């Protein structure tokens, strides 16, 4: 499916209770699948995550209904080719950009579920991102950026809008985060922050200044965003 991009000013992301038939009915298979993955990557942890239903665009607003499940069920859904097409992985990404226009992407470490992939700081939202029954995607992105590359909200200016990239059962909600630092200085700061982390998620940092810097390790939906923004 061709990735499609839409710019929105608002997100409406309510979180409610819903019992996912896929996770319930295939629980034994999911547990076995996760055990196999964990044998290969022992650092995988089966915590709670939030997935979405009913994604829709209305004017300048993106809306989706979220529910809690476990990471093992998400990995099974993804690994088995998204057999339940009523459930979507809708997540936030922070598109870090230097003052001279380069985008900053991270290469996921070997101990992660997305080893070798190169993309913006991101993560599936979880319950700590919920405020009064609403998923705060801005807070989720801020948390991921802090955890992965050591930058706080005071270190960048967040764009007032979001770019929604629809890629089949995945929807990336991407917000540009503009640093006052030029590319090389921003790269050095991030690498210094990663160097003191006990178990960094990222193996390396990559700068993307033009479409020629986009490699096959960059997921297609991130590549579509980059080509549109560069």
Secondary structure, DSSP 8 states (H G I E B T S, - for coil): ---EEEEESEEE-BB-----HHHHHTHHHHHHHHHHHHHH-TT----EEEEEEEEEEETTEEEEEEEEEEHHHHHHHHHTT-S-TTEEEEEEEEEEE-TTS-EEEEEE-TTSTTTT-EESEEE---GGGEETTEE-HHHHHHHHHHHHH---GGGEEE-SSEEEEEETTEEEEEEEEEESS-HHHHHHHHHHHHHT-SS-SEEEEEEE-SGGG--TTB-HHHHHHHHHH-
